[in-house]
């Protein structure tokens, strides 16, 4: 599943006021959902099948039926996540180095990508330990050499 598919599935689930959204169990969807969980946009993650979030059923399910279930977060009956969209696309991938990530996080445009606003995050796939996923500000703090800017959420 591509980043733009993940972003649209999550955003559509929030707009339809669903309690959960199920995404295919891939490294990319797990990475993006983990960053959203760490930054407070979703409540919890669990593994399951297309029908139910059940970790025991996940273990016995075939590979193609495994899903990651995300419990969506709402505050005062309004979704916490207002917008989410992919930045890198298969036809145009956006790679940023350490200084470009810092510029993006401090309010400057980089490579035709508008700066991060208040309450907005950017998900970066770094070249650390098997493509580790993290938020752009965390990557700047850890002085990561750079990575691919996958999506932004706010």
C-alpha positions in Angstrom: 0.0 0.0 0.0 1.4 3.4 -1.0 1.6 6.4 1.3 -1.2 8.3 -0.5 -3.5 5.3 -0.1 -2.7 5.2 3.6 -3.3 8.9 4.0 -6.6 8.8 2.1 -7.9 5.8 4.1 -7.1 7.5 7.4 -8.5 10.8 6.4 -11.7 9.2 5.0 -12.2 7.2 8.2 -11.9 10.4 10.3 -14.4 12.3 8.0 -16.9 9.4 8.2 -16.5 9.4 12.0 -15.4 5.7 12.2 -14.0 4.4 15.4 -11.4 2.2 13.7 -9.6 2.0 10.4 -7.9 -1.2 9.2 -4.9 -1.0 6.9 -2.8 -3.8 5.4 0.1 -5.0 7.6 3.1 -3.5 5.8 6.2 -1.7 7.1 5.1 1.5 5.6 1.6 1.5 7.2 3.0 0.4 10.5 5.6 3.2 10.4 3.2 6.0 9.5 0.6 4.8 12.1 3.3 4.5 14.8 4.3 8.2 14.2 0.6 9.2 14.3 0.3 7.3 17.6 3.4 8.9 19.1 2.1 12.4 18.2 -1.4 11.9 19.6 -3.5 11.7 16.4 -4.7 8.2 17.1 -5.6 6.3 20.3 -4.1 2.9 19.9 -2.9 0.3 17.4 -3.6 -3.4 17.3 -3.2 -6.3 14.9 -6.0 -8.3 13.4 -7.8 -9.6 10.3 -10.1 -7.7 7.9 -13.0 -8.5 10.1 -11.8 -7.8 13.7 -8.9 -6.4 15.6 -7.8 -9.6 17.3 -4.1 -10.3 17.9 -4.7 -14.0 18.3 -6.5 -14.2 14.9 -3.6 -12.2 13.4 -1.2 -15.0 14.2 -3.2 -17.6 12.5 -4.3 -15.5 9.5 -2.6 -15.8 6.1 -0.2 -13.0 5.2 -2.6 -11.3 2.8 -5.3 -11.1 5.4 -3.2 -9.4 8.2 -4.3 -5.9 9.1 -3.2 -3.1 11.5 -6.2 -1.6 13.3 -5.9 2.0 14.4 -8.4 3.4 16.9 -9.2 7.0 15.8 -9.1 9.9 18.3 -11.8 12.5 18.6 -12.1 15.5 21.0 -15.5 17.1 21.6 -17.0 15.0 18.9 -14.5 16.5 16.4 -11.6 14.5 14.7 -8.2 15.3 16.1 -6.7 14.8 12.6 -8.0 17.5 10.2 -5.9 16.8 7.1 -3.4 14.3 5.9 -1.8 13.9 2.6 1.2 12.3 0.9 4.2 14.4 -0.1 6.4 11.8 -1.8 4.7 10.0 -4.6 6.0 7.2 -6.8 6.4 9.6 -9.7 8.1 12.3 -7.6 9.9 11.3 -4.4 11.1 14.0 -2.1 14.4 13.4 -0.2 15.6 16.0 2.3 19.0 16.2 4.0 19.5 17.3 7.5 19.6 21.1 6.8 16.5 20.9 4.6 14.6 19.1 7.3 15.7 21.8 9.8 14.5 24.5 7.4 11.1 22.8 6.9 10.6 22.5 10.7 11.5 26.1 11.3 9.0 27.6 8.9 10.8 27.7 5.5 9.8 26.1 2.2 12.1 23.4 0.9 11.9 21.8 -2.6 8.4 23.1 -3.3 7.1 21.7 0.1 5.4 24.3 2.3 6.7 24.7 5.9 5.1 22.8 8.8 2.4 24.8 10.6 1.3 24.8 14.2 0.1 21.3 15.2 1.3 19.8 12.0 3.8 16.9 11.6 5.7 15.4 8.8 6.6 11.7 8.6 10.1 10.9 7.4 11.5 7.6 6.4 15.2 7.7 7.4 18.1 5.5 6.3 18.7 4.3 9.9 18.1 0.7 10.9 15.9 -0.7 8.2 14.2 2.5 7.1 13.2 3.8 10.5 10.1 6.1 10.5 10.0 9.2 12.6 8.5 12.7 12.8 10.6 15.4 11.1 11.3 17.4 14.3 12.5 14.2 16.0 14.8 13.6 13.0 16.2 17.1 13.4 16.8 16.6 17.1 18.5 13.3 16.5 20.6 14.8 13.8 19.6 12.3 11.2 21.4 12.8 7.9 18.1 13.0 6.1 15.4 10.8 4.5 12.3 10.7 2.3 9.5 13.0 3.3 6.5 10.7 3.1 3.4 12.6 4.3 2.2 15.3 6.6 -0.7 15.4 9.0 -2.3 18.2 11.1 
